[in-house]
Amino acid sequence: MTAEASLRKESRPAPTGRDLYVVLGALMLAMLLAALDQTIVSTALPTIVGELGGLNHLSWVVTAYLLAATASTPLWGKLGDQYGRKRLFQTSIVIFLIGSALCGLARDMTELIGFRALQGLGGGGLMVLVVAIVGDVVPPRERGRYQGLFGAVFGVSSVVGPLLGGWFVDNLTWRWVFYINLPIGVLALVVIAAVLHAPSERERHRIDYLGTLLIVGWAVALVLMTTWGGTTYAWTSPQIIGLGAVAVVLIAVWIVVERRAAEPVMPPRLFRSATFTLGSAISFVVGFAMFGALTFLPLFLQVVNGVSPTLSGVHLLPMMAGMLVSSIGSGQLISRTGHYKIFPVLGTPIIAVALWWCSSLDETTSATSTGVRLALLGLGLGLVMQVLVIAVQNAVSYEDLGAATSGVTFFRQIGGSFGVAVFGSIFSNRLAANTEDLVRRVTLPPGFDPAAVQGDPAVLNRFPPQVRAEFIHVYAQSIQTVFLWAVPVAAVAVVLTWFLREVTLRATSQTRDYGEGFGAAPTVRSSECEMERALSELMHKDPRARELYTRLGVLADVDLPAGGMWALCRIAREGSVRGTELAERAGVPVERGRPYVDGLVQAGLVLRRDGDLVVTDEGREVAARLVAARRAGLARHLEGWSPEEHPELAALLSRLAVESLGDEGDADAVDPRSRRRP
């Protein structure tokens, strides 16, 4: 597509001004809901299992949500492209709210786990469609900034989630962990219905339903095997062996299906890349450690240390702070130095050491000592999570960029599901064995069933102080074993990082999606969308943005002031526009913008016709030269991606060049005195 042809395209309809901010606020609320429900439950879990029973099923309350959200995100993304994102987004909110309401009404652990899966199904749609809608409604120059804000929502949720969960338990009831979603979700739903006018473009897909179902099948089989093995059934029992066999068969069938699928969820050719394979394996371990720790640390803090649910959330803050600081800091250092391998090489040993140190936590450990250990764990996690995405993006071809980015975040989420399940299985096994050993050494109250301790930690409050202290020590030992077994898993990641190959960092790989960096956001974007995100971020952070039109004028041999070039490009994009509307879009009074338009009229580039400003053929040709110069500048960011070999990428460059000139976000580049009005 030529620059001149691109100018004739109508810009995509999108909300502006106050409507835009209202839409963005509603989208951020929806994203916050989905992100919070990955962490808000953690501090409420001890109370939930105390009321509903089933401590050995605790891990599934988290795993069900993670699996459903992770598996459904590719479907939501492609269905949104095909049938319209607004409609699908509203559907995902409704599903999420129904799941939330049912979770709050759950009468036992089985119901809660099932409703959490339904909630996760809606949550997956919220997370992937919010980012896509931002791309529809925000101009290219501002897109990177706003998408960064949405990524930062995950950072906020990781800090606020455990605190909120504990606060609701202490001051209301654990059911409000889910009920709180209802008023916020309804507000987001109403605003989106009233204000968001989604673009009409549709993109046909051949959706890989079978591949998605097979992923869910083998993941559930493996998680069930690790959950039930050694607890509900012996490891050598027919049930566990059968689950393992089913998982192997489903994985084999999945590989065959993915090779034949027109648009596979995860193309098997990705695994030919050593960087992708290593990055996915390390990402799996990171998710394993992060979600496993988040699930069982509140149990330790509330049962062993005896703190309230709210305070258990406060005790988790050092871990979250360490993760956010190191994630943001490593991203900035990578942008400045161009080197990234050093961070996972340092981060994975820190994770292993922190997990080993956490394995010595007991009832005598001080709050300060606990905080230092958790901060160290968070520091290690933050050094690794975002860098793995950067390494993978930097190693694959353009065709696989979107799938590879989605793949590495997918394995982190799957790792979280397995981490919670495996941690839960180890904890249940160890608690049962330790309890049996203790029962032989202490005298229990008459008629008391020792198995009750394994199902409900609140039972400990009925014991005499000395017996209660013994059982608390049993809980501490059981949780210590959980972290001890996580150490060799982290050690595997340490070894794998040595084999990561560092290559020269592409410009687009230096941009950051904080949702990926904070470790909670499953990413589902096409290669084109991933590249558009990176280019938008680079445009937003261009230190020479204020001189954009001056530089373009020199490159395109156009002798016009910056304000004149902006007005010409805007008028050329729309064909004709009223003067008052043009001033409003520029964010300046009509009197200040009139001299620029007068210059265009005198040069024969624009005509005044019945109050409208109409571009002439000569004006369109001059605007096309400016667009071509802008396109050449953007193309330099794509060194190493070969846009000349990919028509889709070439078209993206042309579209962004058009949309980023005459843009409403360019006011300061046109006139530093101008200010955007809401």
Backbone hydrogen bonds, N-H to C=O, Kabsch-Sander energy under -0.5 kcal/mol:
donor,donor_aa,acceptor,acceptor_aa,energy
6,S,2,T,-2.3
7,L,3,A,-1.5
8,R,4,E,-0.7
8,R,5,A,-0.9
9,K,6,S,-1.4
19,D,16,T,-1.1
20,L,16,T,-0.8
21,Y,17,G,-1.6
22,V,18,R,-2.3
23,V,19,D,-2.5
24,L,20,L,-2.7
25,G,21,Y,-2.2
26,A,22,V,-2.2
27,L,23,V,-2.6
28,M,24,L,-2.5
29,L,25,G,-1.9
30,A,26,A,-2.2
31,M,27,L,-2.6
32,L,28,M,-2.5
33,L,29,L,-2.0
34,A,30,A,-1.9
35,A,31,M,-2.5
36,L,32,L,-3.0
37,D,33,L,-1.7
38,Q,35,A,-1.5
39,T,36,L,-2.0
40,I,36,L,-3.7
42,S,39,T,-1.0
43,T,39,T,-0.5
44,A,41,V,-0.8
45,L,41,V,-1.4
45,L,42,S,-0.5
48,I,44,A,-2.5
49,V,45,L,-2.9
50,G,46,P,-1.3
51,E,47,T,-1.8
52,L,48,I,-3.2
53,G,49,V,-1.7
57,H,54,G,-2.0
58,L,55,L,-1.5
60,W,57,H,-1.2
61,V,57,H,-0.6
61,V,58,L,-1.4
62,V,58,L,-0.6
62,V,59,S,-0.8
63,T,59,S,-2.7
64,A,60,W,-2.4
65,Y,61,V,-0.5
66,L,62,V,-2.2
67,L,63,T,-2.9
68,A,64,A,-2.0
69,A,65,Y,-2.5
70,T,66,L,-2.7
71,A,67,L,-2.6
72,S,68,A,-1.7
73,T,69,A,-1.2
76,W,72,S,-2.4
77,G,73,T,-2.3
78,K,74,P,-1.9
79,L,75,L,-2.8
80,G,76,W,-2.3
81,D,77,G,-1.6
82,Q,78,K,-1.9
83,Y,79,L,-2.9
84,G,80,G,-1.6
88,L,84,G,-1.7
89,F,85,R,-3.0
90,Q,86,K,-2.4
91,T,87,R,-1.9
92,S,88,L,-2.5
93,I,89,F,-2.1
94,V,90,Q,-2.2
95,I,91,T,-2.5
96,F,92,S,-2.4
97,L,93,I,-2.7
98,I,94,V,-2.6
99,G,95,I,-2.6
100,S,96,F,-2.4
101,A,97,L,-2.6
102,L,98,I,-2.4
103,C,99,G,-2.2
104,G,100,S,-2.1
105,L,101,A,-1.0
106,A,102,L,-0.6
106,A,103,C,-1.1
112,L,108,D,-2.1
113,I,109,M,-2.6
114,G,110,T,-2.1
115,F,111,E,-2.7
116,R,112,L,-2.2
117,A,113,I,-1.7
118,L,114,G,-1.6
119,Q,115,F,-2.4
120,G,116,R,-2.6
121,L,117,A,-1.9
122,G,118,L,-1.6
123,G,119,Q,-2.6
124,G,120,G,-2.4
125,G,121,L,-1.1
126,L,122,G,-2.0
127,M,123,G,-2.3
128,V,124,G,-1.8
129,L,125,G,-2.4
130,V,126,L,-1.9
131,V,127,M,-0.9
132,A,128,V,-1.4
133,I,129,L,-2.6
134,V,130,V,-2.2
135,G,131,V,-1.4
136,D,132,A,-0.9
136,D,133,I,-0.6
137,V,133,I,-2.0
138,V,134,V,-1.8
142,E,139,P,-0.9
143,R,139,P,-1.2
143,R,140,P,-0.5
144,G,140,P,-0.7
146,Y,142,E,-2.2
147,Q,143,R,-2.8
148,G,144,G,-1.8
149,L,145,R,-1.7
150,F,146,Y,-2.0
151,G,147,Q,-2.0
152,A,148,G,-2.1
153,V,149,L,-0.9
153,V,150,F,-0.5
154,F,150,F,-0.6
154,F,151,G,-1.4
155,G,151,G,-0.7
156,V,152,A,-2.3
157,S,153,V,-2.8
158,S,154,F,-1.9
159,V,155,G,-1.1
159,V,156,V,-0.5
160,V,156,V,-3.3
161,G,157,S,-2.6
163,L,159,V,-0.7
164,L,160,V,-3.0
165,G,161,G,-2.7
166,G,162,P,-2.0
167,W,163,L,-2.3
168,F,164,L,-2.7
169,V,165,G,-1.7
170,D,166,G,-2.2
171,N,167,W,-2.5
172,L,168,F,-2.5
176,W,173,T,-1.8
177,V,174,W,-1.7
178,F,175,R,-1.3
179,Y,175,R,-2.1
180,I,176,W,-1.8
181,N,178,F,-1.3
182,L,179,Y,-1.7
184,I,180,I,-1.0
185,G,181,N,-3.0
186,V,182,L,-2.5
187,L,183,P,-2.1
188,A,184,I,-2.3
189,L,185,G,-2.4
190,V,186,V,-2.5
191,V,187,L,-2.4
192,I,188,A,-2.5
193,A,189,L,-2.1
194,A,190,V,-2.0
195,V,191,V,-2.8
196,L,191,V,-0.6
196,L,192,I,-1.2
198,A,196,L,-0.7
203,E,81,D,-2.4
207,I,205,H,-0.8
209,Y,207,I,-1.8
212,T,208,D,-1.9
213,L,209,Y,-2.5
214,L,210,L,-2.4
215,I,211,G,-1.9
216,V,212,T,-2.3
217,G,213,L,-2.5
218,W,214,L,-2.7
219,A,215,I,-2.3
220,V,216,V,-2.6
221,A,217,G,-2.2
222,L,218,W,-2.2
223,V,219,A,-2.5
224,L,220,V,-2.9
225,M,221,A,-2.1
226,T,222,L,-2.3
227,T,223,V,-2.1
228,W,224,L,-3.1
229,G,225,M,-1.9
230,G,233,Y,-2.5
231,T,228,W,-1.9
231,T,233,Y,-0.6
233,Y,228,W,-2.2
237,S,234,A,-1.9
241,I,237,S,-2.4
242,G,238,P,-2.6
243,L,239,Q,-2.2
244,G,240,I,-2.2
245,A,241,I,-2.4
246,V,242,G,-2.7
247,A,243,L,-2.4
248,V,244,G,-2.2
249,V,245,A,-2.4
250,L,246,V,-2.7
251,I,247,A,-2.4
252,A,248,V,-2.2
253,V,249,V,-2.6
254,W,250,L,-2.6
255,I,251,I,-2.2
256,V,252,A,-1.8
257,V,253,V,-2.8
258,E,254,W,-2.9
259,R,255,I,-1.7
260,R,256,V,-1.1
260,R,257,V,-0.6
261,A,257,V,-1.6
270,L,267,P,-1.9
271,F,268,P,-1.6
272,R,269,R,-1.8
273,S,270,L,-1.7
274,A,272,R,-0.6
277,T,273,S,-2.4
278,L,274,A,-2.8
279,G,275,T,-2.9
280,S,276,F,-2.7
281,A,277,T,-2.1
282,I,278,L,-2.7
283,S,279,G,-2.5
284,F,280,S,-2.2
285,V,281,A,-1.7
286,V,282,I,-2.3
287,G,283,S,-2.5
288,F,284,F,-2.3
289,A,285,V,-2.5
290,M,286,V,-2.7
291,F,287,G,-2.1
292,G,287,G,-0.5
292,G,288,F,-1.3
293,A,289,A,-2.2
294,L,290,M,-2.4
295,T,291,F,-1.6
296,F,292,G,-1.8
297,L,293,A,-2.5
300,F,296,F,-2.0
301,L,297,L,-2.8
302,Q,298,P,-2.7
303,V,299,L,-2.4
304,V,299,L,-0.6
304,V,300,F,-1.8
305,N,300,F,-1.6
307,V,301,L,-1.9
310,T,166,G,-0.7
312,S,308,S,-2.2
313,G,309,P,-1.4
314,V,310,T,-1.6
315,H,311,L,-2.5
316,L,312,S,-0.8
317,L,314,V,-1.4
319,M,316,L,-0.6
320,M,316,L,-1.8
321,A,317,L,-3.2
322,G,318,P,-2.5
323,M,319,M,-2.0
324,L,320,M,-2.5
325,V,321,A,-2.6
326,S,322,G,-2.1
327,S,323,M,-1.9
328,I,324,L,-2.5
329,G,325,V,-2.7
330,S,326,S,-2.4
331,G,327,S,-1.7
332,Q,328,I,-2.0
333,L,329,G,-2.2
334,I,330,S,-2.4
335,S,331,G,-1.9
336,R,332,Q,-1.7
337,T,333,L,-2.7
338,G,334,I,-2.6
343,F,340,Y,-1.2
345,V,341,K,-1.8
346,L,342,I,-1.8
347,G,343,F,-3.1
348,T,344,P,-2.2
350,I,346,L,-1.3
351,I,347,G,-2.3
352,A,348,T,-2.4
353,V,349,P,-2.8
354,A,350,I,-2.7
355,L,351,I,-2.5
356,W,352,A,-2.3
357,W,353,V,-2.6
358,C,354,A,-2.4
359,S,355,L,-1.1
360,S,357,W,-1.5
361,L,358,C,-1.7
365,T,362,D,-1.5
370,T,366,S,-2.3
371,G,367,A,-2.5
372,V,368,T,-2.2
373,R,369,S,-1.9
374,L,370,T,-2.4
375,A,371,G,-2.5
376,L,372,V,-2.1
377,L,373,R,-2.0
378,G,374,L,-2.6
379,L,375,A,-2.5
380,G,376,L,-2.1
381,L,377,L,-2.3
382,G,378,G,-2.5
383,L,379,L,-1.4
384,V,380,G,-0.8
384,V,381,L,-0.9
385,M,381,L,-2.4
386,Q,382,G,-0.5
388,L,384,V,-1.8
389,V,385,M,-0.9
390,I,386,Q,-1.8
391,A,387,V,-2.8
392,V,388,L,-2.1
393,Q,389,V,-2.6
394,N,390,I,-2.0
395,A,391,A,-0.6
395,A,392,V,-1.2
396,V,392,V,-1.2
400,D,397,S,-0.8
401,L,398,Y,-1.4
404,A,400,D,-2.9
405,T,401,L,-2.2
406,S,402,G,-2.4
407,G,403,A,-2.5
408,V,404,A,-2.2
409,T,405,T,-1.6
410,F,406,S,-2.2
411,F,407,G,-2.3
412,R,408,V,-1.1
413,Q,409,T,-1.9
414,I,410,F,-2.6
415,G,411,F,-2.5
416,G,412,R,-1.9
417,S,413,Q,-2.1
418,F,414,I,-2.5
419,G,415,G,-2.9
420,V,416,G,-2.5
421,A,417,S,-2.0
422,V,418,F,-3.4
423,F,419,G,-2.8
424,G,420,V,-2.3
425,S,421,A,-2.3
426,I,422,V,-2.8
427,F,423,F,-2.7
428,S,424,G,-2.5
429,N,425,S,-2.5
430,R,426,I,-2.7
431,L,427,F,-2.9
432,A,428,S,-2.3
433,A,429,N,-2.2
434,N,430,R,-3.0
435,T,431,L,-2.4
436,E,432,A,-2.2
437,D,433,A,-2.0
438,L,434,N,-2.2
439,V,435,T,-2.7
440,R,436,E,-1.1
441,R,438,L,-2.0
442,V,438,L,-1.8
444,L,442,V,-0.6
448,F,445,P,-1.8
452,A,449,D,-1.8
453,V,450,P,-1.3
454,Q,450,P,-0.6
454,Q,451,A,-0.7
455,G,451,A,-0.8
455,G,452,A,-0.6
456,D,452,A,-2.1
459,V,456,D,-1.6
460,L,457,P,-1.6
461,N,458,A,-1.5
462,R,459,V,-2.1
463,F,460,L,-1.6
468,R,464,P,-3.0
469,A,465,P,-2.3
470,E,466,Q,-1.6
471,F,467,V,-2.1
472,I,468,R,-2.5
473,H,469,A,-1.9
474,V,470,E,-1.6
475,Y,471,F,-2.3
476,A,472,I,-2.5
477,Q,473,H,-2.6
478,S,474,V,-2.2
479,I,475,Y,-2.4
480,Q,476,A,-2.3
481,T,477,Q,-1.9
482,V,478,S,-1.3
483,F,479,I,-1.7
484,L,480,Q,-2.3
485,W,481,T,-2.4
486,A,482,V,-1.0
487,V,483,F,-0.9
487,V,484,L,-0.8
489,V,485,W,-0.7
490,A,486,A,-2.2
491,A,487,V,-2.3
492,V,488,P,-1.6
493,A,489,V,-1.3
494,V,490,A,-1.9
495,V,491,A,-1.9
496,L,492,V,-2.3
497,T,493,A,-2.0
498,W,494,V,-0.7
498,W,495,V,-0.9
499,F,495,V,-0.5
499,F,496,L,-1.4
500,L,497,T,-1.1
502,E,500,L,-0.5
503,V,501,R,-0.5
508,T,637,H,-0.6
509,S,506,R,-0.6
510,Q,507,A,-1.3
511,T,508,T,-1.0
514,Y,512,R,-0.7
516,E,513,D,-0.8
517,G,513,D,-2.0
518,F,514,Y,-2.3
519,G,516,E,-0.9
520,A,515,G,-0.9
521,A,515,G,-1.4
524,V,522,P,-0.5
530,E,526,S,-2.6
531,M,527,S,-2.3
532,E,528,E,-2.5
533,R,529,C,-2.4
534,A,530,E,-1.9
535,L,531,M,-2.7
536,S,532,E,-2.5
537,E,533,R,-2.2
538,L,534,A,-2.3
539,M,535,L,-2.5
540,H,536,S,-2.4
541,K,537,E,-1.9
542,D,539,M,-0.9
545,A,542,D,-1.7
547,E,544,R,-1.3
548,L,545,A,-1.8
551,R,547,E,-2.6
552,L,548,L,-2.4
553,G,549,Y,-2.4
554,V,550,T,-1.6
555,L,551,R,-2.3
556,A,552,L,-2.8
557,D,553,G,-0.6
557,D,554,V,-0.7
558,V,553,G,-2.7
559,D,557,D,-0.5
560,L,558,V,-1.3
565,M,561,P,-2.3
566,W,562,A,-2.4
567,A,563,G,-2.3
568,L,564,G,-2.5
569,C,565,M,-2.4
570,R,566,W,-2.2
571,I,567,A,-2.7
572,A,568,L,-2.7
573,R,569,C,-1.8
574,E,570,R,-1.5
575,G,571,I,-1.9
576,S,574,E,-1.5
577,V,613,L,-1.9
579,G,611,G,-1.1
582,L,578,R,-2.2
583,A,579,G,-2.3
584,E,580,T,-2.1
585,R,581,E,-2.2
586,A,582,L,-1.8
587,G,583,A,-1.2
588,V,583,A,-2.1
592,R,589,P,-0.5
593,G,589,P,-1.6
594,R,590,V,-1.8
596,Y,593,G,-0.6
597,V,593,G,-1.6
598,D,594,R,-3.0
599,G,595,P,-1.9
600,L,596,Y,-1.6
601,V,597,V,-2.4
602,Q,598,D,-2.6
603,A,599,G,-1.7
604,G,601,V,-1.3
605,L,600,L,-2.4
606,V,600,L,-1.1
607,L,614,V,-3.2
609,R,607,L,-0.6
609,R,612,D,-2.9
612,D,609,R,-1.9
613,L,577,V,-3.0
614,V,607,L,-3.0
614,V,612,D,-0.6
615,V,575,G,-2.1
616,T,605,L,-2.3
620,R,616,T,-2.6
621,E,617,D,-2.0
622,V,618,E,-2.1
623,A,619,G,-2.6
624,A,620,R,-2.2
625,R,621,E,-1.5
626,L,622,V,-1.8
627,V,623,A,-2.5
628,A,624,A,-2.4
629,A,625,R,-2.0
630,R,626,L,-2.3
631,R,627,V,-2.8
632,A,628,A,-2.1
633,G,629,A,-1.8
634,L,630,R,-2.3
635,A,631,R,-2.4
636,R,632,A,-1.0
636,R,633,G,-0.5
637,H,634,L,-1.5
638,L,635,A,-1.4
639,E,636,R,-1.0
641,W,638,L,-2.5
642,S,638,L,-0.5
645,E,642,S,-1.7
646,H,643,P,-1.3
649,L,646,H,-0.6
650,A,646,H,-2.3
651,A,647,P,-2.6
652,L,648,E,-1.8
653,L,649,L,-2.0
654,S,650,A,-2.0
655,R,651,A,-2.6
656,L,652,L,-2.8
657,A,653,L,-2.3
658,V,654,S,-1.9
659,E,655,R,-2.9
660,S,656,L,-1.8
661,L,658,V,-1.3
666,D,663,D,-1.8
667,A,664,E,-0.6
669,A,666,D,-0.6
670,V,666,D,-1.6
671,D,667,A,-3.1
674,S,671,D,-2.5
675,R,587,G,-1.1
